[in-house]
């Protein structure tokens, strides 16, 4: 049953790719993360003391831009990779699926310009690179996309996978870095993140998708966050897929795979359902 389902999904993906051809080809682009901005308090204190306002320039980044054919403007999506870096699955397969639905997609590589390969052993082990840095990467990508006439700059969503999902939640939490930004995301999607129970409300409608058996990003932590919401913010929707583990949508995660002590396993049913859930969510929040 598994092999038949997998074969059918791959055949469907191939047909989609053939149907959209060059519209799905990714173009390598270069931009910078959003410069680190001081809080309003630090800025005010610096001015009172007659000091220069502290600032930190953005980091040069590489991304892969895919778009539908036509003039647009199209709603757009910024995609953030996990702790293992940006691979062809996100910049080609996932981006291709989203482009086929009418979205411009920018897949961000947060590692290559920093000469990094992985943060999986301990995502906070390198004091020079944290989730906060990736939040600024996300907003740099948003600003870069917003300059294109074929992008509807007021309809851009943020989608992150695993550690990228953590970043997506961090980038759109209330009282977070988002409040320092001029441009805002319209919605956020987090695939199997490790939720922070005390993050509070989100600033935009948010979809979190996680496997019931995920031992890297336990769904219990996400449920705790939802229990701590004020009830007055945008909806945070949590979809938990039964019998699914971490990386449930990664076809190369074969049964029995263990990565840094965590179970990874592809689940065709969870993948198909999550694709439907994301499509419906994006259609409702940013159009198409």
C-alpha positions as CSV (number, residue, x, y, z in Angstrom):
1,X,0.0,0.0,0.0
2,X,2.8,2.4,0.9
3,X,4.7,1.9,-2.3
4,X,1.6,2.3,-4.4
5,X,0.6,5.5,-2.6
6,X,4.2,6.9,-2.9
7,X,4.3,6.0,-6.6
8,X,1.0,7.7,-7.2
9,X,2.1,10.9,-5.4
10,X,5.4,11.0,-7.4
11,X,3.5,10.5,-10.7
12,X,1.2,13.4,-9.8
13,X,4.1,15.6,-8.9
14,X,5.7,14.8,-12.3
15,X,2.6,15.7,-14.1
16,X,2.3,19.0,-12.3
17,X,6.0,19.7,-13.2
18,X,5.3,19.0,-16.8
19,X,2.2,21.1,-16.8
20,X,4.0,24.2,-15.5
21,X,7.4,23.7,-17.0
22,X,9.6,26.8,-16.9
23,X,7.2,28.6,-14.6
24,X,8.6,26.5,-11.8
25,X,12.3,26.9,-12.6
26,X,14.1,28.5,-9.6
27,X,16.4,31.6,-10.2
28,X,19.3,32.1,-7.8
29,X,19.0,35.6,-6.3
30,X,21.0,37.6,-3.8
31,X,19.7,40.0,-1.1
32,X,20.4,40.8,2.5
33,X,18.8,40.0,5.8
34,X,16.9,42.9,7.4
35,X,19.4,45.1,9.3
36,X,19.2,44.5,13.1
37,X,17.2,47.4,14.5
38,X,17.4,48.6,18.1
39,X,14.3,48.7,20.2
40,X,12.4,52.0,20.6
41,X,13.8,52.3,24.1
42,X,17.4,51.8,23.1
43,X,17.0,54.3,20.3
44,X,15.5,56.8,22.6
45,X,18.2,56.4,25.2
46,X,20.9,56.7,22.6
47,X,19.4,60.0,21.3
48,X,19.1,61.3,24.9
49,X,22.8,60.6,25.5
50,X,23.8,62.1,22.2
51,X,25.2,58.7,21.1
52,X,24.9,57.1,17.7
53,X,21.9,54.8,17.4
54,X,23.3,51.3,17.5
55,X,22.8,49.3,14.3
56,X,24.0,46.1,12.6
57,X,24.0,45.7,8.8
58,X,22.2,42.8,7.2
59,X,23.9,39.6,6.2
60,X,24.2,38.8,2.5
61,X,22.0,35.9,1.6
62,X,21.3,33.6,-1.3
63,X,17.7,32.6,-2.3
64,X,15.9,30.8,-5.0
65,X,13.0,32.6,-6.6
66,X,10.2,30.8,-8.5
67,X,7.1,32.3,-10.0
68,X,4.1,31.6,-12.1
69,X,3.9,32.8,-15.6
70,X,2.2,36.1,-16.1
71,X,2.4,39.7,-14.9
72,X,0.7,39.2,-11.6
73,X,0.7,40.6,-9.0
74,X,0.7,37.2,-7.3
75,X,0.6,36.5,-3.6
76,X,4.0,35.2,-2.4
77,X,5.6,32.8,0.1
78,X,9.0,33.0,1.9
79,X,10.3,29.4,2.6
80,X,12.7,28.7,5.5
81,X,14.7,25.4,5.6
82,X,15.4,23.2,8.6
83,X,18.6,22.7,10.6
84,X,20.1,20.6,7.8
85,X,20.1,23.4,5.3
86,X,18.3,24.1,2.0
87,X,18.1,21.2,-0.3
88,X,16.3,20.5,-3.7
89,X,13.1,19.3,-2.0
90,X,12.3,22.8,-0.7
91,X,13.7,24.9,-3.5
92,X,12.3,22.7,-6.3
93,X,9.6,20.3,-5.2
94,X,7.8,22.3,-2.5
95,X,8.4,25.6,-4.3
96,X,7.1,24.0,-7.5
97,X,3.9,22.8,-5.9
98,X,3.2,26.3,-4.5
99,X,4.0,28.0,-7.8
100,X,1.6,25.6,-9.5
101,X,-1.1,27.0,-7.2
102,X,-0.3,30.6,-8.2
103,X,2.3,31.8,-5.7
104,X,5.7,33.4,-6.1
105,X,8.1,31.5,-3.8
106,X,11.4,32.6,-2.4
107,X,13.4,29.8,-0.7
108,X,16.0,31.3,1.6
109,X,19.4,29.7,2.2
110,X,20.5,31.0,5.6
111,X,23.7,28.9,5.7
112,X,25.7,29.2,2.5
113,X,26.8,32.8,2.9
114,X,27.6,32.1,6.6
115,X,29.7,29.0,5.5
116,X,27.5,26.8,7.6
117,X,26.2,23.3,6.8
118,X,24.1,22.3,9.8
119,X,22.8,23.3,13.2
120,X,21.0,20.0,14.0
121,X,23.3,18.9,16.8
122,X,22.4,22.0,18.8
123,X,20.6,24.8,17.1
124,X,21.8,27.3,19.7
125,X,25.4,25.9,20.0
126,X,26.8,28.7,17.9
127,X,26.5,32.0,19.7
128,X,27.1,33.9,16.5
129,X,24.0,32.4,14.8
130,X,20.6,32.0,16.5
131,X,16.9,31.8,15.6
132,X,16.9,35.6,15.9
133,X,19.3,35.8,13.0
134,X,16.9,33.7,10.9
135,X,14.0,36.0,11.8
136,X,16.0,38.9,10.3
137,X,16.6,36.7,7.2
138,X,12.9,36.1,6.8
139,X,12.2,39.9,6.9
140,X,15.0,40.6,4.5
141,X,13.4,38.1,2.1
142,X,10.0,39.8,2.6
143,X,11.5,43.2,1.8
144,X,13.3,41.8,-1.3
145,X,10.1,40.2,-2.6
146,X,8.1,43.4,-2.1
147,X,10.2,45.2,-4.6
148,X,9.0,43.1,-7.5
149,X,5.9,44.4,-9.4
150,X,4.7,40.8,-9.9
151,X,4.4,40.3,-6.2
152,X,1.4,41.4,-4.1
153,X,3.5,42.8,-1.3
154,X,0.6,42.9,1.2
155,X,-0.1,39.2,0.7
156,X,3.1,37.4,1.6
157,X,3.1,34.3,3.9
158,X,6.0,32.7,5.8
159,X,6.5,28.9,5.7
160,X,9.1,27.2,7.8
161,X,10.2,23.5,8.2
162,X,11.4,22.2,11.5
163,X,14.0,24.7,12.7
164,X,12.6,27.0,10.0
165,X,9.2,26.4,11.5
166,X,10.5,27.6,14.9
167,X,11.7,30.7,13.1
168,X,8.3,31.3,11.4
169,X,6.7,31.2,14.9
170,X,9.3,33.4,16.4
171,X,9.0,35.9,13.5
172,X,5.2,36.3,14.0
173,X,4.8,36.2,17.8
174,X,3.3,39.2,19.6
175,X,5.9,41.5,21.2
176,X,8.6,39.9,19.2
177,X,11.0,41.3,16.5
178,X,8.0,41.7,14.2
179,X,7.0,44.9,16.0
180,X,10.3,46.5,14.8
181,X,9.6,45.8,11.1
182,X,7.9,48.1,8.6
183,X,6.7,45.3,6.3
184,X,4.7,42.4,7.9
185,X,3.8,38.9,6.9
186,X,0.2,38.1,6.3
187,X,0.2,34.6,7.5
188,X,2.6,31.9,8.9
189,X,2.9,28.1,8.5
190,X,5.1,26.0,10.7
191,X,5.9,22.3,9.8
192,X,6.8,20.2,12.8
193,X,8.4,23.0,14.9
194,X,9.5,22.8,18.5
195,X,6.9,25.1,20.0
196,X,7.6,27.5,22.9
197,X,4.6,27.2,25.3
198,X,5.0,30.7,26.6
199,X,5.3,32.6,23.3
200,X,1.7,33.9,23.6
201,X,-0.4,35.2,20.8
202,X,0.6,35.4,17.2
203,X,0.4,38.6,15.1
204,X,-1.0,36.8,12.0
205,X,-3.1,33.7,11.4
206,X,-0.9,30.7,11.9
207,X,-1.0,27.0,10.9
208,X,1.1,24.5,12.8
209,X,1.3,21.0,11.5
210,X,3.0,18.2,13.5
211,X,3.0,14.4,13.8
212,X,1.5,12.8,16.9
213,X,4.7,10.7,17.3
214,X,7.1,13.6,16.8
215,X,9.8,13.3,19.5
216,X,11.8,16.3,18.2
217,X,9.0,18.8,18.3
218,X,6.5,17.2,20.6
219,X,2.9,18.3,19.9
220,X,2.3,18.6,23.6
221,X,4.4,21.8,23.6
222,X,2.3,23.3,20.8
223,X,-0.9,22.4,22.7
224,X,0.5,24.2,25.8
225,X,1.0,27.3,23.7
226,X,-2.5,27.2,22.5
227,X,-3.8,26.9,26.1
228,X,-1.9,30.0,27.0
229,X,-3.3,32.3,24.3
230,X,-5.3,35.3,25.3
231,X,-8.2,34.6,22.9
232,X,-8.0,38.0,21.4
233,X,-5.3,37.5,18.8
234,X,-5.3,35.9,15.3
235,X,-6.1,32.2,15.2
236,X,-3.3,29.7,15.7
237,X,-4.5,26.4,14.2
238,X,-2.8,23.2,15.3
239,X,-3.1,20.1,13.0
240,X,-1.8,16.9,14.6
241,X,-1.5,13.9,12.2
242,X,-1.9,10.6,13.9
243,X,0.9,8.0,13.7
244,X,3.2,10.6,11.9
245,X,6.7,11.4,13.1
246,X,9.1,14.3,12.4
247,X,9.8,15.0,8.7
248,X,6.6,13.2,7.8
249,X,6.6,15.0,4.3
250,X,10.2,14.1,3.4
251,X,10.1,11.1,1.0
252,X,13.7,10.2,1.7
253,X,13.0,9.7,5.4
254,X,12.7,6.0,5.3
255,X,11.2,3.9,8.1
256,X,13.7,3.4,10.9
257,X,15.7,6.6,10.2
258,X,17.1,8.1,13.4
259,X,18.8,11.5,13.3
260,X,20.5,12.9,16.3
261,X,18.4,10.6,18.4
262,X,15.1,11.5,16.9
263,X,12.8,9.4,14.7
264,X,12.3,10.6,11.1
265,X,9.8,8.9,8.9
266,X,7.9,9.8,5.7
267,X,4.1,9.4,5.9
268,X,2.2,9.5,2.6
269,X,-1.2,10.1,4.2
270,X,0.1,12.9,6.5
271,X,1.9,14.5,3.5
272,X,-1.3,14.5,1.3
273,X,-3.4,15.8,4.1
274,X,-0.9,18.5,5.1
275,X,-0.7,19.6,1.4
276,X,-4.5,20.0,1.4
277,X,-4.4,21.8,4.7
278,X,-1.7,24.3,3.6
279,X,-3.5,24.9,0.3
280,X,-6.8,25.7,2.0
281,X,-5.1,27.9,4.6
282,X,-3.1,29.9,2.1
283,X,-6.1,30.4,-0.2
284,X,-8.1,31.7,2.8
285,X,-5.3,34.0,4.2
286,X,-3.5,35.4,1.1
287,X,-5.6,34.4,-1.8
288,X,-5.6,32.0,-4.8
